[in-house]
Amino acid sequence: MDDTTRPGRTGLWLNGARGSVATTTIVGLAALRAGLAPPTGCVTELPGIRSAALPDWADLVVGGHDVSAVSPHKSAEHLVASGVLPAGVTGAVAPQITAAEAELRRGYDPAVDRDGQGAAARRMAADIDDFARRHDLRRVVVVNVASTEAPVPDLPEHHDAAALEAALDDPARGVLPASAVAAYAAVLAGSPYVEFTPSMGITCPALRELAERRGLPYAGSDGKTGQTLLRTALAPMFTERGFAVRSWAGTNLLGGGDGATLADPETAASKLASKARGLAALVGEQATAPLHIDHVPDLEQTKVAWDHVRAEGFLGTPVTLQLTWTGYDSALAAPLVLDLVRLVAMAHRAGQRGALPALACFFKDPIGSDEHRFDHQVRRLYDWVRATAGGAG
């Protein structure tokens, strides 16, 4: 690939930069750049995609926002102890972790940012601008990997860009959750955006309008790493063979910070709604589909998902499937974060704007797409990569 067609030096700006997913992403990227680990789990390294006009691993520079003060080194130590990160690799890339930590800035905290959300977003946008300037970056892709937020009331300002910007400049009002403040900051900085959580982020209609008006691509929402990945691959098997799915029950067992966050029923509601929408689209609303999330601290970074499926076959005979998925949540998410920053950078380089429905295979609740069948999503991704690579110039 001619280097002139590649996106070039690209910033990966992580909102929630001191958390487990971000830390695993930072360590993983450093390991890939140093040749200490193969790109296992990275879709952008598969045949048919890796030859596209993507930024090289060496082109990616990491920075980010977070309200926490925890050192990424401490986060990495915890992930090593939990079995997520290999100690040898983490030790070998310690200088790169330090370099990334030097690029972390304070995120939006309503308890601290008393001048209003607009002022906070402008401060955060200035951080991104400064980062891009100092590192001579062609673009910065912002990825939200912060903790999941509870659903927020839908307000009129969420649907009108001018009204939203006016409301954000009123220090007495707080009309956006933290994820959407981060997305607004990204738009102000001219940065493409990826919503990797089920939080509002760029899904706010007014922010989508602003992003499209400024020529920015965006993607989301809620990274598809485990149970929903299985469901979007297996559910079409039932429906395309003509079985009638009567029930699909699911349980998630989570440790770590994500499990603790989702132990709050209000916060878990965003995640459960995101997961349920895709299954309903695949098997129909008539199927009974109870789903819940349990916090099991002893699991630490391990994610366990259990599903029980009952379908009706020929002459009413029952067909039953039970399956369990177990993995380290951060290690499942980190390669997708790296994939998404490369693909969104390519889209931005090609002049694409607005939602990127071709990236639906990465998300539980894809923006701009109602296609949830995984094989169909993957085919669309490959078609889009070929078309975008062919049209870049």
Secondary structure by P-SEA (a helix, b strand, c coil): cccccccccccccccccccaaaaaaaaaaaaaaacccccccccccccccccccccccccccccccccccccaaaaaaaaaaaccccaaaaaaaaaaaaaaaaacccccccccccccaaaaaaaaaaaaaaaaaaacccbbbbbbccccccccccccccccaaaaaaaaaccccccccaaaaaaaaaaaabbbbbccccccccccaaaaaaaaaabbbbbbccccccaaaaaaacaaaaaaaccccccccbbbbbccaaaaaacccccaaaaaaaaaaaaaaacccccccccccccccccccbbbbbbbbbbccccbbbbbbbbccccccccccaaaaaaaaaaaaaaaaacccccccccccccccccccccccaaaaaaaaaaaaaaaaaacc
